Amino acid sequence: MKTQVAIIGAGPAGLFLGHLLRSEGIDCVVIERQTPDRVLSRIRAGVLEQITVGVMERLGLDGRLKDEGLVEEGFNLADGERLMRIDVANLTGKTVVVYGQTEITRDLMEAAPARGLQVEYGVEDVDVHAIESDAPFVTWSRDGAQHRIDARFIVGCDGFHGPSRKAIPASVAREFERVYPFGWLGILADVPPCNHELIYANHERGFALASMRSQTRSRYYIDVPLTERLEDWPDERLWDELAIRLGPDAAANIVRGPALEKSIAPVRSYVFEPMRHGSLLLCGDAAHIVPPTGAKGLNLAASDVHYAAEALTAFFKRNDADAISHYSTKALARVWKSERFSWSLTKLMHRFSEDGPFERAMQVAELDYIASSKAAHMSIADNYVGLPV
């Protein structure tokens, strides 16, 4: 099989890129280890910045997003005593949209056949070859048969554990990582949200987040030590803890219900440099992980794809090799700014076991400053809606 661009991974990043390239008439093939049903079973956040909404609009796939997405004009920070609303719309003139990552993926998957985007699911033994040449290729197998895709470029959208990043030589690679001493215990339930906007809470018992997927489906989180087990958290215990950490006003509006999904996700910050080596480009979780605080993961993947599609289009349509050369620098500039915001919001809203009285006093001082400063609100709002691409 021959194509211009081989894309590894059919999550949102890979499907976004595939659709953008096809819209420019560039040949590409997407391969994915999981089945379509398994891809759609991944429960992820869905607070969309303008960059992500803009890609859906550009592709003409924003119909359901407009009909079902919840436009959010602000969000809230709570510290156990007060609720501080960040008025994003008035401060920036922009909004975010709550629309689940699963729904984004579904829209992209369902549109693929009609738009000529070839996606091969259920592949195994994926390997990347000859990335330092102009003729890289990908090998994979399915049902015992061996396959090969020859391409001009390979784009790894295959997540943190995929093979793409590992193909970049250690001699040129740099890794930056911060592993946090807790995970997020989340519950998804078919109940109305306790607030029409998100609440990030810093409580003496720990962090909590109240969010939603729709007017009838809610997503809640608390932080827990990494030693905790799901079986130790029956639904009722988790609802009780949420009510305490979110505070009495939010607790009064919590509607409890059975969990549709419950999990504990580790929290880390991670960046890999460079995001391009030879004929291989990296996008999304293959190159970086952000804490879920601030909901930057999917949006960073969308901005990566924006830059990658721009560079690949310039190469194939204008023979502009410089665009490929500059991809990593452009993408990483935005990655590091988003990493900074997610890290700082994580530090602000969580209690760290290694912190002492000084660190806690700094949290209190920072929250006091935010409560009284329009400039602080502006900075938070500017980062929350997403920095320009």
N, C-alpha and C positions, 0 to 999 in steps of 0.2 A: 504494500500500500504506500502511495506517495501523496504528500500534501505539502502545503507551504508552512503550516504551523501545527505541531502536535501539542495538544493540551492534556496534561495529566491531572485528573480530578474533575468531577462533575458536581461539586458543590456550587454555591453562588458565584465564587470567583471564576471558576472554569467555565461555567455556563454564561456568565456575563461576557467574558472575553470572547467565547465562541460566537455569541450573537453579534457582538460589536464587529468582529472581523468579517463575519458573513455579510453584515449590512454594508461593508465596504467592498464586497466582492472578493475577499481573500479566502482561499481554501484552508480549512482546518478540520481536524478530527479530535474529539474529546474521548478519553478513555477513563473509566471509573471502576475501582475495585468492588464496590458494593452494588447491590441490585437497586433499581429505582425505588422500591418500597423501603429499603433500608435507608437510602439517602433521605427520603421524606420523613423518616421516623426520628431524625436528629432534632432534638428540641433546643433551639437557640434563641437568643434575644432578637428583638425586632424594633429598636428605636432607630429610625432612618434619618440620616442627615440629608441635606440638599443634594450632595453628590450622588447618593444612592438613588434617591427619588428621580434625580435628573437622568441617570442612566436608563431607568425604567421608562421615563417619558421619551427619551431619544429613541428607544427601541420600539415604542408604541405598545408596550406591555403593561401600562399603568392603569388599565381599566378597573381591575378588581382593587388595586391599591387605592384609587380615588374613591371607589364605592364603599370599601370596608375599612380603610385605614383611619386611625384616629389622629387628627391634627392636634398636636400639643403645643401650647403657647408658653409653657413654663414647667418648672419642676420644683421640688421642695427639699430642703435640708432640715433635719430635725436633730436636736441635741438633748432631748429628754425634758426640756423646759419650754421650748419655743419651736415654731415652724417658720422657717425662713424661705419665702417663695422667691425664686429667681425668675423674673418676668422676661423670659427669653424674647418674646415677640416684640415688646416695646423697646427693649434694649438693643436688639440687633436688626429688627425688621424681618426676621426669619422665624421659621417654626421647624419642628421635627414631626415625623409621622410614626405612629406605632402601627406596625404591620409585620407580623411574624416572619422570621427568616424562612421557616418552612413554606410559607405562602409565596414568598419571593421565588424560592427554588421550584415550587410547583408551577408557577407562571412561566418560568424559563424552560422547564422540562417540557411542558405541554406545547409550547410554541416551536420547539426545535424541529420536528419533522417537516412542518409546513415551510419553514425558513431554510431548509437544506442544511441544517446543522447535524452532522453525524455524531452520535454519542454511542460508544460501545460500553455496556455495563457488564459487571461480573468478570472482570479481567483479573488475572493472577500473575505473579512473578514479573512485575514490571521492572524494567531496568533501562537506564539511560546511558547512551554511548556517544563517543566522539564529540563531546560538547565543545572542545577547543578547535574544531574544524568547521568548515562551511557546510558540512553534510552530516549533521547529527542524526541519530535514529533511536527509536524506542523499541524494545522487544517486550513481548508479553505473551501469555498463554491463556487459553480458555478451553475447557473440556478436553484437555490433553493435546490440543493443537497449538503449534507455535506460530506467532505472528510478529510482523515487523512493520514499523511505520518510518519511512524515510521523510525527512522534513528539512526546511532551511533553518527553522527555529523550533525549540522546545520551550514550553512554558509550564513550570511546575506550580500547579494550584492544588497540590495534594496534601496539604496540611502538615502539621508538625512532624508526623511519623512517616511521611512519604519518602520515596527514594530520591526526589529531585535535589533537595538541598545537599544530601549526602554525596552527590556526584561532583560537587565543587571541591577542588583540592584543598586540603587542610592548610597548605602553604599560603593560600590567599584569603582564607576565611578568618573572620573575627566574630565571636559570639559574646553577647552581653545578656546576663540573666539575673533576675531577682526572684527567688522562690519565697512565697509568703507562708507564714506558719499557720495557715488556716485554709479551709475550703468553704465554698458556698453551698449550703444545703437548701435546695429549692423544691417548691411544691407548685404544681400546675393544677388548677381546679376550675370546674365550670361554675364559677360564682362571680357576681359583679364585683368590680374593684372597690376598695374601701375609700378611694379618692380618685377624682377624675384626672389627676396628674401624679407622676411618680413621686415617691417619698424615699429619700436616703436618710437613714436614722443612725446616729451615734449614741448608743445607750451604755450605761455602766455594765450591762450584761453582754454587750457586744453589738455588732452591726445588724441592721435589718433593711430590707428593701421591699417596698410595695410597688408592684408594676402590673401591667395588664397586657393582654393580647387583643381583647375586644371589650365591648360593654358587658359581656357575659362570661368572659374567661379571664382569670387572674393568675399572675405569677408572683410568688413571694419568695424571699430568700432571707436566711440568717447565716452569719459566719459561725463555724464550729471548728474545733481542733481537728487536725488531719487524722487523729486516732479514732474519731467517732465513726460509728457504724450506722447504716440506714435502719437496721432492725431495732436500734435503740431509740428511734424517733418515730413512733406511731403518729398518725395524723393529729390526734388530739393534743399530744405534747407539743408538736410543732406549732399548731394554731395558738396554744396558750403562750408559747414563747414569743411569737410574733406580736400578739396583743400587748405584751409587756414592753417589748423593745420599740414598737412603733408609737407608743404613748396612748393616753386615754382617748384623745379625739379620734385618731385613726381606728383604735380598737373598737370604739362604739359603732363603727360602720363596717367592720369586718364580717363578712358572711362566710361561714365555714362550710366545707363540702369535702367529699372524698377525693383523694389525689388521683388525677389522671396520670401523673408522672411525678416521681420523686427521685432526686439524685444528689450526690455530693461531688462538686467539681473543684479540683485544686486551683489555686490562684497563683499566677506567675506573670512576670514581665520578661520578655525575651525579644532580642533583635539579632538578626544574622546579617552580616555584611560580607561581600557585596550582594545585591539582589540581582545581579547579572554577571555571568562569567561566560565568555565566548558566545556560543549560540544558545545558551540556556538563560531564561529569565525566571525569577521567582515572584509569585503574587500571594497575598493573603497569609494564612497561618504557616505556610511553608517558610516564610521569612521572618515572621514576627507574631508574638502573642501579647495581648494586653489584658490586664485584669478586667473583669466585666464591669467594674465601676466606671460609669460614664458611657457604656455601650458603644465602644469604638471598634470592636473586632470586625463586624460585617462592613462597616463604613470605610475602614482602612483597606479592606479587600477591594471595595468598589473604587477607591482612589488609585490603588495599585493598577487595577485593570484599566482605568481611564488612561493612566500614563503608558501602560504597556500597549494598549490598542493604538494610541496616538503614535508611539514609536514604530510599531510594526507597520501601520498604515503608511507612515512616511517612508519607511524602507522599501516597501513593495510598490508604492505608487510613484515615489519621487527618487528612489535609489539613494535615500538619505541615511547613510550609515551612522552619522553623528547622533541621530535621534536614538538609536539603539545604545550607543555608547553613553548617553546622558541619562538613560532610564533609571539606573540604580540611584544616582545622585538625587534626581528629582523625587523619586518615590521615598527615599530615606529621609529627606528633609521633612516631609509631612509625617512619616512614621514616628520620628523622634519627638515631634511636637505633640502628637497624640499619646505617645507613651508617657511623656511628661505629665499631661493632664490626667490620665488614668492613674498614674502612680501617685500624684499629689492628692487626688480625690480619695484614693484608697487609704493613704496615710492619714488623711483628715477624718475619715468616717469610721475607721476600725480601731479597736484597742489592740495593741501589740503586746504579747506576753513579755517581751524583752524590755519594754519601755518602763521607765521609772517616773517619779513625780514630775521631773522637769519636762519630759516629753508630753505628759498629760497636760501640764500647764500650758505648753505651746499649742496643743489642740484647742484648749479653751480660749486662749487668746486669739487664735486664728478664727474660730467660730464667732467670737465677739466682734472681731474686725469685719467679718463678712456681714454680720447682722446690721452693722451701722454704716457700711460703705457702699455707695453706688458704684465706685470704681471697681471694688471687688466683685460686685454683682455683674458688672459689664465684662470683666475678664472671664468669669466662669461661664456666662452666657455665650460669649464669643467662641470659646473652646467647645462648649456643649453642642452648639448647632453645627460645628465643623469649620475648620479653617479653610481658606480658599485653596483650590488646586491650581 
